[in-house]
Amino acid sequence: EGQAEVDVEPQMNPDNPNLPALKGDYDWDAEFAADPDWITENVPGKLVINELDLAAQVTELTKIEDRFRKVRQAEEYEEARIIGFVPQAEMFNGRYAMFFLVVGLLTELWTGITIPGQIEEMARVGGFIGPDFG
């Protein structure tokens, strides 16, 4: 009963009711009007542009946006490819080759069977070469 009601509605900017009010939002132009370096006219973003110039800018910006979108999509496509002669597949292929070369050399060191002998043994175990009963 004695509690004050809390306003949950956000405060709106008095200059533009579509935007929320900002704390510390004040007129910078009035604050620095005496400063000779402070410009208040012909400032980018405050210029009034006619419809033709605005349409030309939108058209050019759309062309730039489309060009960069195509470049980005091409890069994403190339990065996503994992089959064929792509850099990622070549990198994995090289890593696997080095790993299995080291495994083959260590196996040769420990067992005395050469790398071609190891390949022949794998082919026999896999059934690609018939048993040698000779």
DRENTORVEX-195721 format. One record per residue: residue in one letter; x, z, y of N, C-alpha, C, O, CB in turn; residue number from 1. Coordinates in steps of 0.2 Angstrom, whole numbers, plus 2048, in hexadecimal, padded with zeros to 3 digits. Atoms other than C-alpha are relative to their C-alpha. Glycine has a CB too. Example, Ala and Ser with C-alpha at 12.3 -4.5 7.8 and 13.67 -1.06 7.14 Angstrom:
2
+---------+-----+-----+-----+-----+-----+-----+-----+-----+-----+-----+-----+-----+-----+-----+-----+-----+
: residuo :  nx :  nz :  ny : cax : caz : cay :  cx :  cz :  cy :  ox :  oz :  oy : cbx : cbz : cby : num :
+---------+-----+-----+-----+-----+-----+-----+-----+-----+-----+-----+-----+-----+-----+-----+-----+-----+
:       a : 804 : 800 : 7FA : 83E : 827 : 7EA : 804 : 800 : 806 : 809 : 803 : 805 : 7FB : 806 : 800 :   1 :
:       s : 7FC : 7FF : 7FA : 844 : 824 : 7FB : 7FC : 803 : 805 : 7FF : 804 : 80B : 802 : 7F9 : 802 :   2 :
+---------+-----+-----+-----+-----+-----+-----+-----+-----+-----+-----+-----+-----+-----+-----+-----+-----+
# end
This chain:
134
+---------+-----+-----+-----+-----+-----+-----+-----+-----+-----+-----+-----+-----+-----+-----+-----+-----+
: residuo :  nx :  nz :  ny : cax : caz : cay :  cx :  cz :  cy :  ox :  oz :  oy : cbx : cbz : cby : num :
+---------+-----+-----+-----+-----+-----+-----+-----+-----+-----+-----+-----+-----+-----+-----+-----+-----+
:       e : 804 : 800 : 7FA : 800 : 800 : 800 : 804 : 800 : 806 : 803 : 7FC : 80B : 7FB : 806 : 800 :   1 :
:       g : 7FC : 7FF : 7FA : 80E : 805 : 80C : 805 : 7FB : 800 : 809 : 7FA : 805 : 803 : 807 : 801 :   2 :
:       q : 7FB : 805 : 800 : 819 : 7F7 : 807 : 7FF : 7FA : 804 : 7F9 : 7F7 : 804 : 802 : 7FE : 7F8 :   3 :
:       a : 801 : 806 : 7FC : 81C : 7E8 : 812 : 800 : 7FA : 7FC : 803 : 7FA : 7F6 : 805 : 7FF : 806 :   4 :
:       e : 800 : 806 : 804 : 818 : 7D7 : 80B : 806 : 7FC : 801 : 809 : 7FB : 807 : 7FA : 7FB : 802 :   5 :
:       v : 7FA : 804 : 800 : 827 : 7CC : 807 : 7FE : 7F9 : 801 : 7FA : 7F6 : 7FD : 804 : 802 : 7FA :   6 :
:       d : 801 : 808 : 7FF : 827 : 7BA : 80D : 804 : 7FC : 7FC : 80A : 7FC : 7FC : 801 : 7FE : 808 :   7 :
:       v : 7FC : 803 : 804 : 82C : 7B0 : 7FF : 800 : 7F8 : 801 : 804 : 7F4 : 7FE : 7FD : 800 : 7F9 :   8 :
:       e : 7FF : 807 : 7FE : 829 : 79F : 808 : 806 : 7FF : 804 : 808 : 803 : 808 : 7F9 : 7FF : 804 :   9 :
:       p : 7FA : 802 : 7FD : 839 : 797 : 80D : 7FF : 7FE : 808 : 7FA : 7FB : 809 : 804 : 7FB : 7FD :  10 :
:       q : 800 : 801 : 7F9 : 83C : 796 : 820 : 802 : 7F8 : 801 : 807 : 7F6 : 7FE : 804 : 804 : 804 :  11 :
:       m : 7FE : 807 : 7FF : 83C : 784 : 826 : 803 : 7FE : 806 : 802 : 802 : 80B : 7F9 : 7FB : 800 :  12 :
:       n : 7FC : 802 : 7FA : 847 : 77B : 833 : 7FB : 7FE : 805 : 7F7 : 7FA : 804 : 805 : 7FB : 7FE :  13 :
:       p : 805 : 802 : 7FB : 83D : 77A : 843 : 801 : 7F9 : 803 : 7FC : 7F6 : 805 : 801 : 805 : 806 :  14 :
:       d : 7FF : 807 : 7FD : 845 : 769 : 848 : 7FE : 7FB : 7FB : 7FB : 7F6 : 7FC : 808 : 7FF : 801 :  15 :
:       n : 802 : 804 : 805 : 841 : 762 : 837 : 7FD : 804 : 7FB : 800 : 807 : 7F6 : 806 : 7FC : 7FD :  16 :
:       p : 804 : 7FB : 805 : 833 : 76B : 82D : 801 : 7FE : 7F9 : 7FF : 802 : 7F4 : 7F9 : 800 : 802 :  17 :
:       n : 7FF : 802 : 807 : 838 : 761 : 81D : 806 : 804 : 7FD : 807 : 804 : 7F7 : 801 : 7F9 : 7FF :  18 :
:       l : 7F9 : 7FC : 802 : 849 : 76B : 81C : 7FF : 807 : 801 : 7FC : 80A : 805 : 806 : 7FD : 804 :  19 :
:       p : 800 : 7F9 : 800 : 84B : 77D : 819 : 805 : 802 : 806 : 80A : 7FE : 808 : 803 : 804 : 7FA :  20 :
:       a : 7FC : 7FE : 7FA : 852 : 787 : 828 : 807 : 803 : 7FD : 807 : 806 : 7F7 : 7FD : 806 : 804 :  21 :
:       l : 7F9 : 7FE : 802 : 865 : 78B : 826 : 802 : 806 : 804 : 801 : 806 : 80A : 805 : 7FB : 801 :  22 :
:       k : 7FE : 7FA : 7FC : 86C : 79C : 82B : 806 : 7FE : 804 : 80A : 7FA : 802 : 802 : 806 : 7FB :  23 :
:       g : 7FB : 802 : 7FB : 877 : 79A : 83A : 800 : 7F9 : 802 : 804 : 7F6 : 805 : 807 : 800 : 7FC :  24 :
:       d : 801 : 807 : 7FE : 870 : 789 : 83D : 7FE : 800 : 808 : 7F9 : 802 : 80A : 7FA : 7FC : 7FC :  25 :
:       y : 801 : 800 : 7F9 : 872 : 786 : 850 : 803 : 7FA : 803 : 806 : 7F6 : 7FF : 803 : 806 : 803 :  26 :
:       d : 7FF : 807 : 7FD : 875 : 778 : 85C : 808 : 800 : 802 : 80A : 804 : 807 : 7FC : 800 : 807 :  27 :
:       w : 7F9 : 801 : 7FF : 888 : 774 : 85B : 801 : 7FC : 807 : 806 : 7FE : 80A : 803 : 7FD : 7FA :  28 :
:       d : 7FF : 804 : 7F9 : 886 : 768 : 86A : 800 : 804 : 806 : 804 : 804 : 80A : 7FB : 7FA : 800 :  29 :
:       a : 801 : 7FB : 7FB : 880 : 776 : 875 : 806 : 805 : 800 : 808 : 807 : 805 : 7FA : 803 : 800 :  30 :
:       e : 7FB : 7FB : 800 : 88E : 781 : 86F : 807 : 7FD : 803 : 80A : 801 : 806 : 801 : 802 : 7F8 :  31 :
:       f : 7FA : 803 : 7FD : 89C : 775 : 873 : 7FF : 7FB : 805 : 803 : 7F6 : 806 : 804 : 7FD : 7FA :  32 :
:       a : 801 : 805 : 7FB : 895 : 76B : 881 : 805 : 800 : 806 : 806 : 7FB : 808 : 7F9 : 801 : 803 :  33 :
:       a : 7FB : 800 : 7FB : 8A2 : 771 : 88D : 807 : 7FD : 7FE : 80B : 7FC : 802 : 801 : 807 : 802 :  34 :
:       d : 7FA : 803 : 803 : 8B0 : 76A : 881 : 801 : 7F9 : 802 : 7FC : 7F5 : 800 : 801 : 802 : 7F9 :  35 :
:       p : 800 : 807 : 7FF : 8B6 : 759 : 887 : 801 : 7FC : 7FA : 800 : 7F6 : 7FA : 806 : 7FF : 805 :  36 :
:       d : 7FF : 804 : 806 : 8BB : 754 : 876 : 7FA : 7FF : 7FB : 7F9 : 7FC : 7F7 : 805 : 803 : 7FC :  37 :
:       w : 806 : 800 : 804 : 8A9 : 757 : 86F : 7FC : 7FB : 802 : 7FA : 7FA : 808 : 7FD : 807 : 801 :  38 :
:       i : 804 : 806 : 7FE : 8A0 : 747 : 86E : 7F9 : 801 : 7FE : 7F8 : 804 : 7F8 : 803 : 7FA : 7FD :  39 :
:       t : 807 : 7FF : 802 : 88D : 747 : 86D : 7FC : 7F9 : 800 : 7F6 : 7F9 : 7FE : 7FC : 805 : 805 :  40 :
:       e : 803 : 807 : 800 : 889 : 734 : 86F : 804 : 7FB : 7FC : 80A : 7FC : 7FC : 7FF : 7FE : 808 :  41 :
:       n : 7FD : 805 : 804 : 88D : 726 : 864 : 803 : 803 : 7FA : 809 : 801 : 7F8 : 804 : 7FB : 804 :  42 :
:       v : 7FD : 7FC : 805 : 891 : 732 : 856 : 7FD : 7FD : 7F9 : 7F7 : 7FC : 7F9 : 7FE : 808 : 800 :  43 :
:       p : 802 : 803 : 806 : 890 : 72A : 844 : 7FB : 805 : 7FD : 7FC : 80B : 7FC : 806 : 7FF : 7FB :  44 :
:       g : 806 : 7FC : 803 : 880 : 730 : 83C : 7FB : 802 : 805 : 7F5 : 803 : 803 : 803 : 807 : 7FD :  45 :
:       k : 805 : 7FF : 7FB : 877 : 732 : 84C : 7FE : 7F9 : 804 : 7FA : 7F9 : 808 : 803 : 805 : 806 :  46 :
:       l : 802 : 806 : 7FD : 877 : 720 : 851 : 7F9 : 7FD : 7FE : 7F7 : 7FE : 7F8 : 806 : 7FB : 7FE :  47 :
:       v : 806 : 803 : 801 : 867 : 717 : 852 : 801 : 7F8 : 7FE : 804 : 7F5 : 802 : 7FB : 800 : 805 :  48 :
:       i : 7FF : 806 : 803 : 867 : 707 : 847 : 7FA : 7FC : 800 : 7F5 : 7FF : 7FD : 804 : 800 : 7F9 :  49 :
:       n : 806 : 804 : 801 : 85B : 6F9 : 848 : 7FF : 7FE : 7F9 : 803 : 7FF : 7F4 : 800 : 7F9 : 804 :  50 :
:       e : 802 : 802 : 807 : 852 : 6F3 : 838 : 804 : 7FB : 7FD : 806 : 7FB : 7F7 : 7F9 : 7FE : 800 :  51 :
:       l : 7FC : 806 : 802 : 85C : 6E3 : 836 : 807 : 803 : 7FE : 809 : 801 : 7F8 : 801 : 7FB : 805 :  52 :
:       d : 7F9 : 7FE : 802 : 86D : 6EC : 836 : 7FF : 805 : 7FB : 804 : 805 : 7F6 : 803 : 804 : 807 :  53 :
:       l : 801 : 7FB : 806 : 866 : 6FA : 82B : 7FF : 7FC : 7F9 : 802 : 7FE : 7F4 : 7FA : 805 : 802 :  54 :
:       a : 801 : 804 : 807 : 860 : 6ED : 81E : 807 : 7FD : 7FE : 808 : 7FC : 7F8 : 7FB : 7FB : 802 :  55 :
:       a : 7FA : 803 : 802 : 871 : 6E4 : 81F : 805 : 805 : 7FD : 808 : 804 : 7F8 : 803 : 7FD : 806 :  56 :
:       q : 7FC : 7FA : 803 : 87A : 6F5 : 81C : 7FE : 802 : 7F9 : 802 : 802 : 7F4 : 800 : 806 : 805 :  57 :
:       v : 802 : 7FE : 807 : 86F : 6F9 : 80D : 801 : 7FB : 7FB : 803 : 7FC : 7F6 : 7F8 : 801 : 801 :  58 :
:       t : 7FE : 805 : 804 : 872 : 6E8 : 806 : 807 : 800 : 7FE : 809 : 7FF : 7F8 : 7FE : 7F9 : 803 :  59 :
:       e : 7F9 : 800 : 802 : 884 : 6E9 : 807 : 802 : 806 : 7FC : 806 : 806 : 7F7 : 805 : 800 : 807 :  60 :
:       l : 7FE : 7FA : 804 : 885 : 6FB : 801 : 7FD : 7FF : 7F8 : 800 : 802 : 7F4 : 7FC : 806 : 803 :  61 :
:       t : 802 : 801 : 807 : 87A : 6F6 : 7F2 : 804 : 7FB : 7FC : 805 : 7FC : 7F6 : 7F9 : 7FC : 800 :  62 :
:       k : 7FB : 804 : 803 : 886 : 6E8 : 7EE : 806 : 804 : 7FE : 809 : 803 : 7F8 : 802 : 7FA : 804 :  63 :
:       i : 7FA : 7FC : 802 : 895 : 6F4 : 7EE : 7FE : 805 : 7FB : 802 : 806 : 7F6 : 802 : 804 : 806 :  64 :
:       e : 802 : 7FC : 805 : 88B : 700 : 7E4 : 7FF : 7FD : 7F9 : 801 : 800 : 7F4 : 7F9 : 804 : 802 :  65 :
:       d : 800 : 804 : 806 : 887 : 6F3 : 7D7 : 807 : 7FE : 7FD : 808 : 7FF : 7F7 : 7FC : 7FA : 801 :  66 :
:       r : 7F9 : 801 : 802 : 899 : 6EE : 7D6 : 803 : 806 : 7FD : 806 : 805 : 7F7 : 804 : 7FD : 806 :  67 :
:       f : 7FD : 7FA : 803 : 89F : 6FF : 7D3 : 7FD : 803 : 7FA : 800 : 805 : 7F5 : 800 : 806 : 805 :  68 :
:       r : 804 : 7FE : 806 : 891 : 703 : 7C7 : 802 : 7FB : 7FA : 803 : 7FE : 7F4 : 7F9 : 7FF : 801 :  69 :
:       k : 7FD : 805 : 805 : 897 : 6F3 : 7BD : 807 : 802 : 7FD : 808 : 802 : 7F7 : 800 : 7F9 : 802 :  70 :
:       v : 7F9 : 7FE : 802 : 8A9 : 6F9 : 7BD : 7FF : 806 : 7FC : 803 : 807 : 7F6 : 804 : 801 : 806 :  71 :
:       r : 800 : 7F9 : 804 : 8A4 : 70B : 7B7 : 7FD : 7FF : 7F9 : 7FF : 801 : 7F4 : 7FB : 805 : 804 :  72 :
:       q : 803 : 801 : 807 : 899 : 704 : 7A9 : 804 : 7FC : 7FC : 805 : 7FE : 7F6 : 7F9 : 7FC : 801 :  73 :
:       a : 7FB : 804 : 804 : 8A7 : 6F8 : 7A3 : 805 : 805 : 7FE : 807 : 805 : 7F8 : 803 : 7FB : 804 :  74 :
:       e : 7FB : 7FB : 802 : 8B3 : 707 : 7A3 : 7FD : 805 : 7FB : 800 : 806 : 7F6 : 802 : 804 : 806 :  75 :
:       e : 803 : 7FC : 805 : 8A6 : 712 : 79A : 7FF : 7FD : 7F9 : 800 : 800 : 7F4 : 7F9 : 803 : 802 :  76 :
:       y : 801 : 804 : 806 : 8A3 : 704 : 78D : 807 : 800 : 7FC : 807 : 801 : 7F6 : 7FD : 7F9 : 802 :  77 :
:       e : 7F9 : 800 : 803 : 8B6 : 702 : 78A : 802 : 806 : 7FD : 805 : 807 : 7F8 : 805 : 7FD : 805 :  78 :
:       e : 7FE : 7F9 : 802 : 8B8 : 715 : 788 : 7FC : 801 : 7FA : 7FF : 805 : 7F5 : 7FF : 805 : 805 :  79 :
:       a : 804 : 7FE : 805 : 8AA : 716 : 77C : 801 : 7FC : 7F9 : 7FF : 7FE : 7F4 : 7F9 : 7FF : 802 :  80 :
:       r : 7FF : 804 : 806 : 8B0 : 708 : 770 : 805 : 803 : 7FC : 80A : 806 : 7FE : 803 : 7F9 : 803 :  81 :
:       i : 7FB : 7FD : 804 : 8B9 : 70E : 761 : 802 : 7FB : 7FA : 806 : 7FD : 7F6 : 7FD : 807 : 7FD :  82 :
:       i : 7FF : 804 : 805 : 8B9 : 6FF : 756 : 803 : 7F9 : 803 : 801 : 7F7 : 809 : 7F9 : 7FE : 7FC :  83 :
:       g : 7FD : 806 : 7FE : 8C4 : 6F0 : 758 : 807 : 802 : 803 : 80A : 807 : 803 : 7FC : 7FC : 805 :  84 :
:       f : 7FA : 7FF : 7FD : 8D4 : 6EE : 762 : 7FF : 803 : 807 : 800 : 800 : 80C : 804 : 7F9 : 801 :  85 :
:       v : 801 : 7FC : 7FA : 8D0 : 6FB : 76F : 806 : 805 : 800 : 809 : 807 : 7FB : 7F9 : 803 : 800 :  86 :
:       p : 7FB : 7FB : 7FF : 8DD : 708 : 776 : 7FF : 806 : 7FC : 804 : 808 : 7F9 : 801 : 801 : 807 :  87 :
:       q : 801 : 7F9 : 803 : 8D5 : 717 : 76E : 801 : 7FE : 7F8 : 804 : 803 : 7F5 : 7F9 : 802 : 801 :  88 :
:       a : 7FF : 801 : 807 : 8D5 : 70F : 75C : 807 : 7FE : 7FF : 809 : 801 : 7FA : 7FC : 7F9 : 7FE :  89 :
:       e : 7F8 : 801 : 801 : 8E7 : 709 : 75E : 804 : 806 : 800 : 808 : 807 : 7FD : 803 : 7FB : 805 :  90 :
:       m : 7FD : 7FA : 800 : 8EC : 71A : 763 : 7FF : 804 : 7FA : 804 : 807 : 7F7 : 7FD : 804 : 806 :  91 :
:       f : 802 : 7FD : 806 : 8E3 : 722 : 754 : 804 : 7FD : 7FA : 807 : 801 : 7F6 : 7F9 : 800 : 7FF :  92 :
:       n : 7FD : 803 : 805 : 8EA : 715 : 749 : 808 : 802 : 800 : 80B : 803 : 7FA : 800 : 7F8 : 801 :  93 :
:       g : 7F9 : 7FE : 7FF : 8FC : 719 : 74F : 801 : 807 : 7FE : 806 : 808 : 7FA : 803 : 7FF : 807 :  94 :
:       r : 7FF : 7F9 : 802 : 8FA : 72B : 74D : 7FF : 801 : 7F8 : 803 : 805 : 7F5 : 7FB : 805 : 803 :  95 :
:       y : 801 : 7FF : 807 : 8F3 : 72A : 73B : 806 : 7FD : 7FC : 808 : 7FF : 7F7 : 7F9 : 7FC : 7FE :  96 :
:       a : 7FA : 803 : 804 : 901 : 71E : 736 : 806 : 804 : 800 : 80A : 805 : 7FB : 802 : 7F9 : 804 :  97 :
:       m : 7FB : 7FC : 7FF : 90E : 72A : 73D : 7FF : 806 : 7FB : 804 : 809 : 7F8 : 801 : 802 : 807 :  98 :
:       f : 801 : 7FA : 804 : 906 : 739 : 734 : 801 : 7FE : 7F8 : 804 : 802 : 7F5 : 7F8 : 802 : 801 :  99 :
:       f : 7FF : 802 : 807 : 905 : 730 : 723 : 807 : 7FE : 7FE : 809 : 7FE : 7F8 : 7FB : 7FB : 7FE : 100 :
:       l : 7F9 : 802 : 802 : 916 : 729 : 724 : 804 : 807 : 7FF : 808 : 807 : 7FB : 803 : 7FC : 806 : 101 :
:       v : 7FC : 7FA : 801 : 91D : 73B : 727 : 7FD : 803 : 7F9 : 802 : 806 : 7F6 : 7FE : 805 : 806 : 102 :
:       v : 802 : 7FD : 806 : 912 : 741 : 718 : 803 : 7FC : 7FA : 805 : 7FF : 7F5 : 7F8 : 7FF : 7FF : 103 :
:       g : 7FD : 804 : 806 : 919 : 733 : 70D : 807 : 801 : 800 : 80A : 802 : 7FA : 7FF : 7F8 : 801 : 104 :
:       l : 7F9 : 7FE : 800 : 92B : 737 : 712 : 801 : 807 : 7FD : 805 : 808 : 7F9 : 803 : 800 : 807 : 105 :
:       l : 7FF : 7F9 : 803 : 928 : 74A : 70E : 7FE : 800 : 7F9 : 802 : 803 : 7F5 : 7FB : 804 : 804 : 106 :
:       t : 801 : 801 : 807 : 920 : 745 : 6FE : 806 : 7FD : 7FC : 807 : 800 : 7F6 : 7F9 : 7FC : 7FF : 107 :
:       e : 7FA : 803 : 804 : 92F : 73A : 6F9 : 805 : 806 : 800 : 809 : 806 : 7FB : 802 : 7FA : 804 : 108 :
:       l : 7FB : 7FB : 800 : 93A : 749 : 6FE : 7FF : 805 : 7FB : 804 : 807 : 7F7 : 801 : 803 : 807 : 109 :
:       w : 802 : 7FB : 805 : 931 : 755 : 6F3 : 7FF : 7FE : 7F9 : 801 : 802 : 7F4 : 7FA : 804 : 802 : 110 :
:       t : 801 : 803 : 807 : 92D : 74A : 6E4 : 805 : 7FB : 7FE : 806 : 7FB : 7F8 : 7F9 : 7FD : 800 : 111 :
:       g : 7FB : 805 : 802 : 93A : 73D : 6E4 : 7FD : 7F9 : 7FF : 800 : 7F4 : 7FD : 803 : 802 : 7FA : 112 :
:       i : 803 : 807 : 801 : 92D : 72F : 6E3 : 800 : 7FD : 807 : 7FE : 7FF : 80C : 7F8 : 801 : 7FE : 113 :
:       t : 7FF : 803 : 7FA : 930 : 722 : 6F0 : 7F9 : 7FE : 803 : 7F4 : 7FF : 7FF : 804 : 7F9 : 7FF : 114 :
:       i : 806 : 802 : 7FD : 922 : 71C : 6FC : 7FC : 7FA : 7FD : 7F6 : 7FB : 7FB : 801 : 7FE : 808 : 115 :
:       p : 804 : 805 : 804 : 91E : 70C : 6F3 : 7FE : 803 : 7F9 : 7F9 : 801 : 7F6 : 805 : 7FA : 7FE : 116 :
:       g : 802 : 7FD : 806 : 91E : 716 : 6E3 : 7FA : 805 : 801 : 7F5 : 805 : 7FC : 806 : 805 : 7FD : 117 :
:       q : 806 : 7FC : 7FE : 911 : 722 : 6EB : 7FA : 7FC : 801 : 7F5 : 7FD : 7FE : 801 : 804 : 806 : 118 :
:       i : 806 : 805 : 7FF : 906 : 713 : 6F0 : 7FE : 7FE : 7F9 : 7F8 : 7FD : 7F8 : 802 : 7FA : 805 : 119 :
:       e : 802 : 803 : 807 : 907 : 70C : 6DE : 7FD : 806 : 7FC : 7F8 : 804 : 7F9 : 807 : 7FE : 7FC : 120 :
:       e : 803 : 7FA : 804 : 903 : 71E : 6D7 : 7F8 : 801 : 803 : 7F4 : 802 : 7FF : 803 : 806 : 801 : 121 :
:       m : 806 : 7FF : 7FD : 8F4 : 71F : 6E3 : 7FB : 7FA : 7FD : 7F5 : 7FB : 7FC : 800 : 800 : 808 : 122 :
:       a : 804 : 806 : 802 : 8EE : 70D : 6DE : 7FE : 801 : 7F8 : 7F9 : 7FF : 7F6 : 804 : 7FA : 800 : 123 :
:       r : 802 : 7FF : 807 : 8EF : 712 : 6CB : 7FB : 806 : 7FF : 7F6 : 805 : 7FC : 807 : 802 : 7FC : 124 :
:       v : 805 : 7FB : 800 : 8E6 : 722 : 6CE : 7F9 : 7FE : 802 : 7F4 : 800 : 800 : 802 : 807 : 804 : 125 :
:       g : 806 : 803 : 7FD : 8D9 : 719 : 6D8 : 7FD : 7FA : 7FC : 7F7 : 7F8 : 7FD : 801 : 7FD : 807 : 126 :
:       g : 803 : 805 : 805 : 8D6 : 70C : 6CA : 801 : 7F9 : 802 : 7FE : 7F4 : 800 : 7F9 : 801 : 7FF : 127 :
:       f : 7FE : 807 : 7FE : 8DD : 6FD : 6D4 : 805 : 7FD : 7FC : 805 : 7F7 : 7FC : 802 : 801 : 807 : 128 :
:       i : 7FB : 802 : 805 : 8EB : 6FB : 6C8 : 7FF : 803 : 7F9 : 7FE : 809 : 7F9 : 808 : 801 : 803 : 129 :
:       g : 801 : 7FE : 807 : 8E9 : 6FC : 6B5 : 805 : 805 : 7FE : 80B : 805 : 801 : 7FF : 7FA : 7FB : 130 :
:       p : 7FB : 7FC : 803 : 8F2 : 709 : 6AB : 806 : 7FD : 7FD : 805 : 7F7 : 7FA : 7FD : 805 : 7FB : 131 :
:       d : 7FA : 803 : 803 : 904 : 705 : 6A6 : 801 : 804 : 7F9 : 804 : 809 : 7FA : 806 : 800 : 805 : 132 :
:       f : 7FF : 7FD : 807 : 904 : 709 : 693 : 807 : 7FE : 7FD : 808 : 800 : 7F7 : 7FB : 7FF : 7FC : 133 :
:       g : 7FB : 803 : 803 : 914 : 6FF : 690 : 806 : 804 : 7FF : 80B : 801 : 7FC : 802 : 7FB : 805 : 134 :
+---------+-----+-----+-----+-----+-----+-----+-----+-----+-----+-----+-----+-----+-----+-----+-----+-----+
# end
